[in-house]
């Protein structure tokens, strides 16, 4: 099984990605090790920004939220 096969299985299973390590690295209970690496599955999509809202509370003065739209791949209509 190849690394790409594992990534495909993770994607088809709805997982966020894989955590991997070198075969030679040691397991250290209760400790994070730099030998273990996260490989997230990154998904992208083109969107249209329709508007925005200012942040409130601790986000005051910052962007609070975006109103996004996307095109239907079959018709091109804005969703």
mmCIF file of the N, C-alpha and C atoms, coordinates in Angstrom:
data_MODEL
# 
_entry.id   MODEL 
# 
loop_
_atom_site.group_PDB 
_atom_site.id 
_atom_site.type_symbol 
_atom_site.label_atom_id 
_atom_site.label_alt_id 
_atom_site.label_comp_id 
_atom_site.label_asym_id 
_atom_site.label_entity_id 
_atom_site.label_seq_id 
_atom_site.pdbx_PDB_ins_code 
_atom_site.Cartn_x 
_atom_site.Cartn_y 
_atom_site.Cartn_z 
_atom_site.occupancy 
_atom_site.B_iso_or_equiv 
_atom_site.pdbx_formal_charge 
_atom_site.auth_seq_id 
_atom_site.auth_comp_id 
_atom_site.auth_asym_id 
_atom_site.auth_atom_id 
_atom_site.pdbx_PDB_model_num 
ATOM 1   N N  . UNK A 1 1  ? 0.859   -1.174 0.000   1.00 0.00 ? 1  UNK A N  1 
ATOM 2   C CA . UNK A 1 1  ? 0.000   0.000  0.000   1.00 0.00 ? 1  UNK A CA 1 
ATOM 3   C C  . UNK A 1 1  ? 0.905   1.237  0.000   1.00 0.00 ? 1  UNK A C  1 
ATOM 4   N N  . UNK A 1 2  ? 0.587   2.200  -0.835  1.00 0.00 ? 2  UNK A N  1 
ATOM 5   C CA . UNK A 1 2  ? 1.397   3.411  -0.950  1.00 0.00 ? 2  UNK A CA 1 
ATOM 6   C C  . UNK A 1 2  ? 0.852   4.509  -0.035  1.00 0.00 ? 2  UNK A C  1 
ATOM 7   N N  . UNK A 1 3  ? 1.648   5.549  0.232   1.00 0.00 ? 3  UNK A N  1 
ATOM 8   C CA . UNK A 1 3  ? 1.126   6.686  0.993   1.00 0.00 ? 3  UNK A CA 1 
ATOM 9   C C  . UNK A 1 3  ? -0.106  7.316  0.334   1.00 0.00 ? 3  UNK A C  1 
ATOM 10  N N  . UNK A 1 4  ? -0.123  7.371  -0.997  1.00 0.00 ? 4  UNK A N  1 
ATOM 11  C CA . UNK A 1 4  ? -1.291  7.932  -1.689  1.00 0.00 ? 4  UNK A CA 1 
ATOM 12  C C  . UNK A 1 4  ? -2.525  7.086  -1.445  1.00 0.00 ? 4  UNK A C  1 
ATOM 13  N N  . UNK A 1 5  ? -2.361  5.752  -1.410  1.00 0.00 ? 5  UNK A N  1 
ATOM 14  C CA . UNK A 1 5  ? -3.487  4.867  -1.093  1.00 0.00 ? 5  UNK A CA 1 
ATOM 15  C C  . UNK A 1 5  ? -4.057  5.212  0.284   1.00 0.00 ? 5  UNK A C  1 
ATOM 16  N N  . UNK A 1 6  ? -3.176  5.428  1.261   1.00 0.00 ? 6  UNK A N  1 
ATOM 17  C CA . UNK A 1 6  ? -3.631  5.771  2.612   1.00 0.00 ? 6  UNK A CA 1 
ATOM 18  C C  . UNK A 1 6  ? -4.342  7.115  2.639   1.00 0.00 ? 6  UNK A C  1 
ATOM 19  N N  . UNK A 1 7  ? -3.818  8.090  1.904   1.00 0.00 ? 7  UNK A N  1 
ATOM 20  C CA . UNK A 1 7  ? -4.486  9.390  1.830   1.00 0.00 ? 7  UNK A CA 1 
ATOM 21  C C  . UNK A 1 7  ? -5.858  9.269  1.171   1.00 0.00 ? 7  UNK A C  1 
ATOM 22  N N  . UNK A 1 8  ? -5.958  8.434  0.131   1.00 0.00 ? 8  UNK A N  1 
ATOM 23  C CA . UNK A 1 8  ? -7.250  8.210  -0.534  1.00 0.00 ? 8  UNK A CA 1 
ATOM 24  C C  . UNK A 1 8  ? -8.252  7.575  0.423   1.00 0.00 ? 8  UNK A C  1 
ATOM 25  N N  . UNK A 1 9  ? -7.801  6.604  1.209   1.00 0.00 ? 9  UNK A N  1 
ATOM 26  C CA . UNK A 1 9  ? -8.683  5.953  2.191   1.00 0.00 ? 9  UNK A CA 1 
ATOM 27  C C  . UNK A 1 9  ? -9.144  6.972  3.229   1.00 0.00 ? 9  UNK A C  1 
ATOM 28  N N  . UNK A 1 10 ? -8.219  7.797  3.707   1.00 0.00 ? 10 UNK A N  1 
ATOM 29  C CA . UNK A 1 10 ? -8.573  8.820  4.692   1.00 0.00 ? 10 UNK A CA 1 
ATOM 30  C C  . UNK A 1 10 ? -9.606  9.793  4.120   1.00 0.00 ? 10 UNK A C  1 
ATOM 31  N N  . UNK A 1 11 ? -9.397  10.227 2.877   1.00 0.00 ? 11 UNK A N  1 
ATOM 32  C CA . UNK A 1 11 ? -10.335 11.162 2.248   1.00 0.00 ? 11 UNK A CA 1 
ATOM 33  C C  . UNK A 1 11 ? -11.702 10.518 2.055   1.00 0.00 ? 11 UNK A C  1 
ATOM 34  N N  . UNK A 1 12 ? -11.728 9.280  1.579   1.00 0.00 ? 12 UNK A N  1 
ATOM 35  C CA . UNK A 1 12 ? -12.997 8.583  1.348   1.00 0.00 ? 12 UNK A CA 1 
ATOM 36  C C  . UNK A 1 12 ? -13.723 8.263  2.647   1.00 0.00 ? 12 UNK A C  1 
ATOM 37  N N  . UNK A 1 13 ? -12.989 8.214  3.755   1.00 0.00 ? 13 UNK A N  1 
ATOM 38  C CA . UNK A 1 13 ? -13.587 7.937  5.061   1.00 0.00 ? 13 UNK A CA 1 
ATOM 39  C C  . UNK A 1 13 ? -14.011 9.214  5.780   1.00 0.00 ? 13 UNK A C  1 
ATOM 40  N N  . UNK A 1 14 ? -13.765 10.374 5.163   1.00 0.00 ? 14 UNK A N  1 
ATOM 41  C CA . UNK A 1 14 ? -14.148 11.640 5.775   1.00 0.00 ? 14 UNK A CA 1 
ATOM 42  C C  . UNK A 1 14 ? -13.212 12.083 6.886   1.00 0.00 ? 14 UNK A C  1 
ATOM 43  N N  . UNK A 1 15 ? -11.988 11.556 6.920   1.00 0.00 ? 15 UNK A N  1 
ATOM 44  C CA . UNK A 1 15 ? -11.036 11.931 7.959   1.00 0.00 ? 15 UNK A CA 1 
ATOM 45  C C  . UNK A 1 15 ? -10.357 13.250 7.622   1.00 0.00 ? 15 UNK A C  1 
ATOM 46  N N  . UNK A 1 16 ? -9.758  13.876 8.628   1.00 0.00 ? 16 UNK A N  1 
ATOM 47  C CA . UNK A 1 16 ? -9.070  15.154 8.429   1.00 0.00 ? 16 UNK A CA 1 
ATOM 48  C C  . UNK A 1 16 ? -7.704  14.973 7.806   1.00 0.00 ? 16 UNK A C  1 
ATOM 49  N N  . UNK A 1 17 ? -7.117  13.800 7.935   1.00 0.00 ? 17 UNK A N  1 
ATOM 50  C CA . UNK A 1 17 ? -5.790  13.557 7.394   1.00 0.00 ? 17 UNK A CA 1 
ATOM 51  C C  . UNK A 1 17 ? -5.146  12.372 8.076   1.00 0.00 ? 17 UNK A C  1 
ATOM 52  N N  . UNK A 1 18 ? -3.819  12.335 8.047   1.00 0.00 ? 18 UNK A N  1 
ATOM 53  C CA . UNK A 1 18 ? -3.057  11.243 8.634   1.00 0.00 ? 18 UNK A CA 1 
ATOM 54  C C  . UNK A 1 18 ? -2.018  11.794 9.595   1.00 0.00 ? 18 UNK A C  1 
ATOM 55  N N  . UNK A 1 19 ? -1.659  10.974 10.584  1.00 0.00 ? 19 UNK A N  1 
ATOM 56  C CA . UNK A 1 19 ? -0.523  11.256 11.444  1.00 0.00 ? 19 UNK A CA 1 
ATOM 57  C C  . UNK A 1 19 ? 0.477   10.146 11.167  1.00 0.00 ? 19 UNK A C  1 
ATOM 58  N N  . UNK A 1 20 ? 1.716   10.520 10.846  1.00 0.00 ? 20 UNK A N  1 
ATOM 59  C CA . UNK A 1 20 ? 2.716   9.533  10.433  1.00 0.00 ? 20 UNK A CA 1 
ATOM 60  C C  . UNK A 1 20 ? 4.010   9.716  11.227  1.00 0.00 ? 20 UNK A C  1 
ATOM 61  N N  . UNK A 1 21 ? 4.826   8.666  11.230  1.00 0.00 ? 21 UNK A N  1 
ATOM 62  C CA . UNK A 1 21 ? 6.137   8.740  11.862  1.00 0.00 ? 21 UNK A CA 1 
ATOM 63  C C  . UNK A 1 21 ? 7.090   7.828  11.114  1.00 0.00 ? 21 UNK A C  1 
ATOM 64  N N  . UNK A 1 22 ? 8.362   8.067  11.310  1.00 0.00 ? 22 UNK A N  1 
ATOM 65  C CA . UNK A 1 22 ? 9.374   7.193  10.726  1.00 0.00 ? 22 UNK A CA 1 
ATOM 66  C C  . UNK A 1 22 ? 9.366   5.865  11.462  1.00 0.00 ? 22 UNK A C  1 
ATOM 67  N N  . UNK A 1 23 ? 9.605   4.787  10.758  1.00 0.00 ? 23 UNK A N  1 
ATOM 68  C CA . UNK A 1 23 ? 9.638   3.465  11.357  1.00 0.00 ? 23 UNK A CA 1 
ATOM 69  C C  . UNK A 1 23 ? 10.661  3.369  12.488  1.00 0.00 ? 23 UNK A C  1 
ATOM 70  N N  . UNK A 1 24 ? 11.750  4.092  12.344  1.00 0.00 ? 24 UNK A N  1 
ATOM 71  C CA . UNK A 1 24 ? 12.839  4.021  13.318  1.00 0.00 ? 24 UNK A CA 1 
ATOM 72  C C  . UNK A 1 24 ? 12.605  4.886  14.562  1.00 0.00 ? 24 UNK A C  1 
ATOM 73  N N  . UNK A 1 25 ? 11.590  5.765  14.542  1.00 0.00 ? 25 UNK A N  1 
ATOM 74  C CA . UNK A 1 25 ? 11.374  6.644  15.697  1.00 0.00 ? 25 UNK A CA 1 
ATOM 75  C C  . UNK A 1 25 ? 10.742  5.859  16.845  1.00 0.00 ? 25 UNK A C  1 
ATOM 76  N N  . UNK A 1 26 ? 10.963  6.345  18.049  1.00 0.00 ? 26 UNK A N  1 
ATOM 77  C CA . UNK A 1 26 ? 10.464  5.678  19.251  1.00 0.00 ? 26 UNK A CA 1 
ATOM 78  C C  . UNK A 1 26 ? 9.158   6.314  19.703  1.00 0.00 ? 26 UNK A C  1 
ATOM 79  N N  . UNK A 1 27 ? 8.312   5.503  20.337  1.00 0.00 ? 27 UNK A N  1 
ATOM 80  C CA . UNK A 1 27 ? 7.076   6.001  20.935  1.00 0.00 ? 27 UNK A CA 1 
ATOM 81  C C  . UNK A 1 27 ? 7.397   6.461  22.346  1.00 0.00 ? 27 UNK A C  1 
ATOM 82  N N  . UNK A 1 28 ? 6.979   7.679  22.689  1.00 0.00 ? 28 UNK A N  1 
ATOM 83  C CA . UNK A 1 28 ? 7.225   8.234  24.011  1.00 0.00 ? 28 UNK A CA 1 
ATOM 84  C C  . UNK A 1 28 ? 5.879   8.564  24.647  1.00 0.00 ? 28 UNK A C  1 
ATOM 85  N N  . UNK A 1 29 ? 5.378   7.684  25.519  1.00 0.00 ? 29 UNK A N  1 
ATOM 86  C CA . UNK A 1 29 ? 4.048   7.878  26.116  1.00 0.00 ? 29 UNK A CA 1 
ATOM 87  C C  . UNK A 1 29 ? 3.914   9.242  26.802  1.00 0.00 ? 29 UNK A C  1 
ATOM 88  N N  . UNK A 1 30 ? 2.826   9.918  26.525  1.00 0.00 ? 30 UNK A N  1 
ATOM 89  C CA . UNK A 1 30 ? 2.519   11.186 27.169  1.00 0.00 ? 30 UNK A CA 1 
ATOM 90  C C  . UNK A 1 30 ? 3.323   12.373 26.686  1.00 0.00 ? 30 UNK A C  1 
ATOM 91  N N  . UNK A 1 31 ? 4.127   12.205 25.652  1.00 0.00 ? 31 UNK A N  1 
ATOM 92  C CA . UNK A 1 31 ? 4.935   13.309 25.151  1.00 0.00 ? 31 UNK A CA 1 
ATOM 93  C C  . UNK A 1 31 ? 4.731   13.476 23.657  1.00 0.00 ? 31 UNK A C  1 
ATOM 94  N N  . UNK A 1 32 ? 4.665   14.730 23.229  1.00 0.00 ? 32 UNK A N  1 
ATOM 95  C CA . UNK A 1 32 ? 4.619   15.006 21.794  1.00 0.00 ? 32 UNK A CA 1 
ATOM 96  C C  . UNK A 1 32 ? 6.039   14.929 21.259  1.00 0.00 ? 32 UNK A C  1 
ATOM 97  N N  . UNK A 1 33 ? 6.181   14.277 20.158  1.00 0.00 ? 33 UNK A N  1 
ATOM 98  C CA . UNK A 1 33 ? 7.499   14.115 19.571  1.00 0.00 ? 33 UNK A CA 1 
ATOM 99  C C  . UNK A 1 33 ? 7.514   14.751 18.187  1.00 0.00 ? 33 UNK A C  1 
ATOM 100 N N  . UNK A 1 34 ? 8.610   15.425 17.821  1.00 0.00 ? 34 UNK A N  1 
ATOM 101 C CA . UNK A 1 34 ? 8.686   15.991 16.470  1.00 0.00 ? 34 UNK A CA 1 
ATOM 102 C C  . UNK A 1 34 ? 8.811   14.910 15.400  1.00 0.00 ? 34 UNK A C  1 
ATOM 103 N N  . UNK A 1 35 ? 8.965   13.659 15.832  1.00 0.00 ? 35 UNK A N  1 
ATOM 104 C CA . UNK A 1 35 ? 9.064   12.554 14.877  1.00 0.00 ? 35 UNK A CA 1 
ATOM 105 C C  . UNK A 1 35 ? 7.700   12.182 14.294  1.00 0.00 ? 35 UNK A C  1 
ATOM 106 N N  . UNK A 1 36 ? 6.632   12.602 14.946  1.00 0.00 ? 36 UNK A N  1 
ATOM 107 C CA . UNK A 1 36 ? 5.278   12.350 14.460  1.00 0.00 ? 36 UNK A CA 1 
ATOM 108 C C  . UNK A 1 36 ? 4.827   13.584 13.687  1.00 0.00 ? 36 UNK A C  1 
ATOM 109 N N  . UNK A 1 37 ? 4.369   13.393 12.467  1.00 0.00 ? 37 UNK A N  1 
ATOM 110 C CA . UNK A 1 37 ? 3.987   14.507 11.604  1.00 0.00 ? 37 UNK A CA 1 
ATOM 111 C C  . UNK A 1 37 ? 2.520   14.403 11.205  1.00 0.00 ? 37 UNK A C  1 
ATOM 112 N N  . UNK A 1 38 ? 1.832   15.543 11.178  1.00 0.00 ? 38 UNK A N  1 
ATOM 113 C CA . UNK A 1 38 ? 0.444   15.591 10.715  1.00 0.00 ? 38 UNK A CA 1 
ATOM 114 C C  . UNK A 1 38 ? 0.434   15.903 9.229   1.00 0.00 ? 38 UNK A C  1 
ATOM 115 N N  . UNK A 1 39 ? -0.351  15.176 8.477   1.00 0.00 ? 39 UNK A N  1 
ATOM 116 C CA . UNK A 1 39 ? -0.541  15.427 7.050   1.00 0.00 ? 39 UNK A CA 1 
ATOM 117 C C  . UNK A 1 39 ? -2.034  15.650 6.810   1.00 0.00 ? 39 UNK A C  1 
ATOM 118 N N  . UNK A 1 40 ? -2.493  16.908 6.934   1.00 0.00 ? 40 UNK A N  1 
ATOM 119 C CA . UNK A 1 40 ? -3.920  17.175 6.751   1.00 0.00 ? 40 UNK A CA 1 
ATOM 120 C C  . UNK A 1 40 ? -4.326  17.059 5.285   1.00 0.00 ? 40 UNK A C  1 
ATOM 121 N N  . UNK A 1 41 ? -5.563  16.662 5.080   1.00 0.00 ? 41 UNK A N  1 
ATOM 122 C CA . UNK A 1 41 ? -6.143  16.673 3.734   1.00 0.00 ? 41 UNK A CA 1 
ATOM 123 C C  . UNK A 1 41 ? -6.711  18.070 3.522   1.00 0.00 ? 41 UNK A C  1 
ATOM 124 N N  . UNK A 1 42 ? -6.220  18.759 2.536   1.00 0.00 ? 42 UNK A N  1 
ATOM 125 C CA . UNK A 1 42 ? -6.636  20.135 2.286   1.00 0.00 ? 42 UNK A CA 1 
ATOM 126 C C  . UNK A 1 42 ? -7.583  20.153 1.091   1.00 0.00 ? 42 UNK A C  1 
ATOM 127 N N  . UNK A 1 43 ? -8.753  20.739 1.317   1.00 0.00 ? 43 UNK A N  1 
ATOM 128 C CA . UNK A 1 43 ? -9.743  20.856 0.246   1.00 0.00 ? 43 UNK A CA 1 
ATOM 129 C C  . UNK A 1 43 ? -9.961  22.338 -0.024  1.00 0.00 ? 43 UNK A C  1 
ATOM 130 N N  . UNK A 1 44 ? -10.042 22.697 -1.276  1.00 0.00 ? 44 UNK A N  1 
ATOM 131 C CA . UNK A 1 44 ? -10.275 24.090 -1.637  1.00 0.00 ? 44 UNK A CA 1 
ATOM 132 C C  . UNK A 1 44 ? -11.484 24.194 -2.562  1.00 0.00 ? 44 UNK A C  1 
ATOM 133 N N  . UNK A 1 45 ? -12.065 25.376 -2.602  1.00 0.00 ? 45 UNK A N  1 
ATOM 134 C CA . UNK A 1 45 ? -13.180 25.642 -3.494  1.00 0.00 ? 45 UNK A CA 1 
ATOM 135 C C  . UNK A 1 45 ? -13.207 27.135 -3.774  1.00 0.00 ? 45 UNK A C  1 
ATOM 136 N N  . UNK A 1 46 ? -13.457 27.486 -5.022  1.00 0.00 ? 46 UNK A N  1 
ATOM 137 C CA . UNK A 1 46 ? -13.609 28.898 -5.356  1.00 0.00 ? 46 UNK A CA 1 
ATOM 138 C C  . UNK A 1 46 ? -14.965 29.376 -4.860  1.00 0.00 ? 46 UNK A C  1 
ATOM 139 N N  . UNK A 1 47 ? -14.964 30.574 -4.265  1.00 0.00 ? 47 UNK A N  1 
ATOM 140 C CA . UNK A 1 47 ? -16.200 31.162 -3.757  1.00 0.00 ? 47 UNK A CA 1 
ATOM 141 C C  . UNK A 1 47 ? -16.274 32.624 -4.175  1.00 0.00 ? 47 UNK A C  1 
ATOM 142 N N  . UNK A 1 48 ? -17.451 33.177 -4.047  1.00 0.00 ? 48 UNK A N  1 
ATOM 143 C CA . UNK A 1 48 ? -17.694 34.595 -4.308  1.00 0.00 ? 48 UNK A CA 1 
ATOM 144 C C  . UNK A 1 48 ? -18.047 35.224 -2.965  1.00 0.00 ? 48 UNK A C  1 
ATOM 145 N N  . UNK A 1 49 ? -17.364 36.325 -2.622  1.00 0.00 ? 49 UNK A N  1 
ATOM 146 C CA . UNK A 1 49 ? -17.678 37.022 -1.382  1.00 0.00 ? 49 UNK A CA 1 
ATOM 147 C C  . UNK A 1 49 ? -18.839 37.959 -1.655  1.00 0.00 ? 49 UNK A C  1 
ATOM 148 N N  . UNK A 1 50 ? -19.962 37.717 -0.962  1.00 0.00 ? 50 UNK A N  1 
ATOM 149 C CA . UNK A 1 50 ? -21.162 38.519 -1.160  1.00 0.00 ? 50 UNK A CA 1 
ATOM 150 C C  . UNK A 1 50 ? -21.297 39.632 -0.140  1.00 0.00 ? 50 UNK A C  1 
ATOM 151 N N  . UNK A 1 51 ? -20.583 39.537 0.953   1.00 0.00 ? 51 UNK A N  1 
ATOM 152 C CA . UNK A 1 51 ? -20.665 40.557 1.991   1.00 0.00 ? 51 UNK A CA 1 
ATOM 153 C C  . UNK A 1 51 ? -19.874 40.129 3.205   1.00 0.00 ? 51 UNK A C  1 
ATOM 154 N N  . UNK A 1 52 ? -19.838 41.015 4.188   1.00 0.00 ? 52 UNK A N  1 
ATOM 155 C CA . UNK A 1 52 ? -19.121 40.724 5.411   1.00 0.00 ? 52 UNK A CA 1 
ATOM 156 C C  . UNK A 1 52 ? -19.801 41.403 6.581   1.00 0.00 ? 52 UNK A C  1 
ATOM 157 N N  . UNK A 1 53 ? -19.471 40.935 7.782   1.00 0.00 ? 53 UNK A N  1 
ATOM 158 C CA . UNK A 1 53 ? -20.003 41.545 8.996   1.00 0.00 ? 53 UNK A CA 1 
ATOM 159 C C  . UNK A 1 53 ? -18.844 41.890 9.909   1.00 0.00 ? 53 UNK A C  1 
ATOM 160 N N  . UNK A 1 54 ? -18.925 43.010 10.583  1.00 0.00 ? 54 UNK A N  1 
ATOM 161 C CA . UNK A 1 54 ? -17.855 43.362 11.520  1.00 0.00 ? 54 UNK A CA 1 
ATOM 162 C C  . UNK A 1 54 ? -17.885 42.445 12.744  1.00 0.00 ? 54 UNK A C  1 
ATOM 163 N N  . UNK A 1 55 ? -16.718 42.275 13.350  1.00 0.00 ? 55 UNK A N  1 
ATOM 164 C CA . UNK A 1 55 ? -16.627 41.453 14.552  1.00 0.00 ? 55 UNK A CA 1 
ATOM 165 C C  . UNK A 1 55 ? -17.300 42.129 15.741  1.00 0.00 ? 55 UNK A C  1 
ATOM 166 N N  . UNK A 1 56 ? -17.730 41.306 16.680  1.00 0.00 ? 56 UNK A N  1 
ATOM 167 C CA . UNK A 1 56 ? -18.373 41.805 17.897  1.00 0.00 ? 56 UNK A CA 1 
ATOM 168 C C  . UNK A 1 56 ? -17.630 41.250 19.099  1.00 0.00 ? 56 UNK A C  1 
ATOM 169 N N  . UNK A 1 57 ? -17.785 41.885 20.228  1.00 0.00 ? 57 UNK A N  1 
ATOM 170 C CA . UNK A 1 57 ? -17.152 41.414 21.458  1.00 0.00 ? 57 UNK A CA 1 
ATOM 171 C C  . UNK A 1 57 ? -15.643 41.436 21.337  1.00 0.00 ? 57 UNK A C  1 
ATOM 172 N N  . UNK A 1 58 ? -15.016 40.306 21.613  1.00 0.00 ? 58 UNK A N  1 
ATOM 173 C CA . UNK A 1 58 ? -13.554 40.243 21.568  1.00 0.00 ? 58 UNK A CA 1 
ATOM 174 C C  . UNK A 1 58 ? -13.005 40.383 20.149  1.00 0.00 ? 58 UNK A C  1 
ATOM 175 N N  . UNK A 1 59 ? -13.878 40.267 19.142  1.00 0.00 ? 59 UNK A N  1 
ATOM 176 C CA . UNK A 1 59 ? -13.446 40.412 17.744  1.00 0.00 ? 59 UNK A CA 1 
ATOM 177 C C  . UNK A 1 59 ? -13.764 41.810 17.194  1.00 0.00 ? 59 UNK A C  1 
ATOM 178 N N  . UNK A 1 60 ? -14.174 42.734 18.069  1.00 0.00 ? 60 UNK A N  1 
ATOM 179 C CA . UNK A 1 60 ? -14.499 44.091 17.619  1.00 0.00 ? 60 UNK A CA 1 
ATOM 180 C C  . UNK A 1 60 ? -13.289 44.721 16.935  1.00 0.00 ? 60 UNK A C  1 
ATOM 181 N N  . UNK A 1 61 ? -13.532 45.359 15.803  1.00 0.00 ? 61 UNK A N  1 
ATOM 182 C CA . UNK A 1 61 ? -12.472 45.963 15.019  1.00 0.00 ? 61 UNK A CA 1 
ATOM 183 C C  . UNK A 1 61 ? -11.859 45.003 14.014  1.00 0.00 ? 61 UNK A C  1 
ATOM 184 N N  . UNK A 1 62 ? -12.328 43.763 14.025  1.00 0.00 ? 62 UNK A N  1 
ATOM 185 C CA . UNK A 1 62 ? -11.841 42.741 13.098  1.00 0.00 ? 62 UNK A CA 1 
ATOM 186 C C  . UNK A 1 62 ? -12.989 42.240 12.243  1.00 0.00 ? 62 UNK A C  1 
ATOM 187 N N  . UNK A 1 63 ? -12.673 41.406 11.306  1.00 0.00 ? 63 UNK A N  1 
ATOM 188 C CA . UNK A 1 63 ? -13.683 40.765 10.470  1.00 0.00 ? 63 UNK A CA 1 
ATOM 189 C C  . UNK A 1 63 ? -14.445 39.746 11.315  1.00 0.00 ? 63 UNK A C  1 
ATOM 190 N N  . UNK A 1 64 ? -15.756 39.829 11.305  1.00 0.00 ? 64 UNK A N  1 
ATOM 191 C CA . UNK A 1 64 ? -16.565 38.910 12.091  1.00 0.00 ? 64 UNK A CA 1 
ATOM 192 C C  . UNK A 1 64 ? -17.037 37.704 11.305  1.00 0.00 ? 64 UNK A C  1 
ATOM 193 N N  . UNK A 1 65 ? -17.416 37.897 10.062  1.00 0.00 ? 65 UNK A N  1 
ATOM 194 C CA . UNK A 1 65 ? -17.904 36.792 9.257   1.00 0.00 ? 65 UNK A CA 1 
ATOM 195 C C  . UNK A 1 65 ? -18.047 37.198 7.804   1.00 0.00 ? 65 UNK A C  1 
ATOM 196 N N  . UNK A 1 66 ? -18.102 36.197 6.947   1.00 0.00 ? 66 UNK A N  1 
ATOM 197 C CA . UNK A 1 66 ? -18.248 36.415 5.510   1.00 0.00 ? 66 UNK A CA 1 
ATOM 198 C C  . UNK A 1 66 ? -19.519 35.747 5.008   1.00 0.00 ? 66 UNK A C  1 
ATOM 199 N N  . UNK A 1 67 ? -20.171 36.373 4.039   1.00 0.00 ? 67 UNK A N  1 
ATOM 200 C CA . UNK A 1 67 ? -21.273 35.763 3.315   1.00 0.00 ? 67 UNK A CA 1 
ATOM 201 C C  . UNK A 1 67 ? -20.677 35.255 2.009   1.00 0.00 ? 67 UNK A C  1 
ATOM 202 N N  . UNK A 1 68 ? -20.679 33.954 1.812   1.00 0.00 ? 68 UNK A N  1 
ATOM 203 C CA . UNK A 1 68 ? -20.029 33.352 0.652   1.00 0.00 ? 68 UNK A CA 1 
ATOM 204 C C  . UNK A 1 68 ? -21.046 32.675 -0.254  1.00 0.00 ? 68 UNK A C  1 
ATOM 205 N N  . UNK A 1 69 ? -20.747 32.648 -1.518  1.00 0.00 ? 69 UNK A N  1 
ATOM 206 C CA . UNK A 1 69 ? -21.545 31.911 -2.498  1.00 0.00 ? 69 UNK A CA 1 
ATOM 207 C C  . UNK A 1 69 ? -20.605 31.075 -3.346  1.00 0.00 ? 69 UNK A C  1 
ATOM 208 N N  . UNK A 1 70 ? -21.158 30.066 -4.002  1.00 0.00 ? 70 UNK A N  1 
ATOM 209 C CA . UNK A 1 70 ? -20.353 29.203 -4.876  1.00 0.00 ? 70 UNK A CA 1 
ATOM 210 C C  . UNK A 1 70 ? -21.158 28.923 -6.136  1.00 0.00 ? 70 UNK A C  1 
ATOM 211 N N  . UNK A 1 71 ? -20.450 28.593 -7.203  1.00 0.00 ? 71 UNK A N  1 
ATOM 212 C CA . UNK A 1 71 ? -21.103 28.267 -8.465  1.00 0.00 ? 71 UNK A CA 1 
ATOM 213 C C  . UNK A 1 71 ? -21.426 26.781 -8.522  1.00 0.00 ? 71 UNK A C  1 
ATOM 214 N N  . UNK A 1 72 ? -22.617 26.466 -9.030  1.00 0.00 ? 72 UNK A N  1 
ATOM 215 C CA . UNK A 1 72 ? -23.001 25.073 -9.275  1.00 0.00 ? 72 UNK A CA 1 
ATOM 216 C C  . UNK A 1 72 ? -22.156 24.557 -10.436 1.00 0.00 ? 72 UNK A C  1 
ATOM 217 N N  . UNK A 1 73 ? -21.404 23.471 -10.246 1.00 0.00 ? 73 UNK A N  1 
ATOM 218 C CA . UNK A 1 73 ? -20.524 22.986 -11.310 1.00 0.00 ? 73 UNK A CA 1 
ATOM 219 C C  . UNK A 1 73 ? -21.294 22.586 -12.582 1.00 0.00 ? 73 UNK A C  1 
ATOM 220 N N  . UNK A 1 74 ? -22.530 22.146 -12.432 1.00 0.00 ? 74 UNK A N  1 
ATOM 221 C CA . UNK A 1 74 ? -23.298 21.681 -13.589 1.00 0.00 ? 74 UNK A CA 1 
ATOM 222 C C  . UNK A 1 74 ? -23.877 22.831 -14.400 1.00 0.00 ? 74 UNK A C  1 
ATOM 223 N N  . UNK A 1 75 ? -24.402 23.859 -13.712 1.00 0.00 ? 75 UNK A N  1 
ATOM 224 C CA . UNK A 1 75 ? -25.100 24.924 -14.423 1.00 0.00 ? 75 UNK A CA 1 
ATOM 225 C C  . UNK A 1 75 ? -24.344 26.257 -14.425 1.00 0.00 ? 75 UNK A C  1 
ATOM 226 N N  . UNK A 1 76 ? -23.407 26.433 -13.490 1.00 0.00 ? 76 UNK A N  1 
ATOM 227 C CA . UNK A 1 76 ? -22.733 27.708 -13.358 1.00 0.00 ? 76 UNK A CA 1 
ATOM 228 C C  . UNK A 1 76 ? -23.513 28.719 -12.553 1.00 0.00 ? 76 UNK A C  1 
ATOM 229 N N  . UNK A 1 77 ? -24.725 28.343 -12.103 1.00 0.00 ? 77 UNK A N  1 
ATOM 230 C CA . UNK A 1 77 ? -25.537 29.252 -11.298 1.00 0.00 ? 77 UNK A CA 1 
ATOM 231 C C  . UNK A 1 77 ? -24.877 29.505 -9.945  1.00 0.00 ? 77 UNK A C  1 
ATOM 232 N N  . UNK A 1 78 ? -25.083 30.707 -9.426  1.00 0.00 ? 78 UNK A N  1 
ATOM 233 C CA . UNK A 1 78 ? -24.578 31.039 -8.117  1.00 0.00 ? 78 UNK A CA 1 
ATOM 234 C C  . UNK A 1 78 ? -25.498 30.416 -7.065  1.00 0.00 ? 78 UNK A C  1 
ATOM 235 N N  . UNK A 1 79 ? -24.920 29.700 -6.135  1.00 0.00 ? 79 UNK A N  1 
ATOM 236 C CA . UNK A 1 79 ? -25.698 29.041 -5.087  1.00 0.00 ? 79 UNK A CA 1 
ATOM 237 C C  . UNK A 1 79 ? -25.782 29.915 -3.863  1.00 0.00 ? 79 UNK A C  1 
# 
